[in-house]
């Protein structure tokens, strides 16, 4: 048996973070992948975290909603070889 190892260059991650007073208070990762089972790229969200002092205030909901938006945009556009930064207040 031979197991082949490939580095797929058409999969990537987007890291989102929320900060307050220069300190990160929340984060989430969006992974955009392709594989032989799916015709189109697809995304999933992982490692959603909110600092304990900021839980219950909507930060987690806001960063998850933003992650969903970014996943939809990434899947619908060819960002595979683009590095980008998008900051908002």
Secondary structure, DSSP 8 states (H G I E B T S, - for coil): --------TT-EEEEEEEEETTEEEEEEEEEEE--TT-SS-EEEEEEEEE-GGGTTTTHHHHHHHHHHHHHHHHHHTT-TT--------
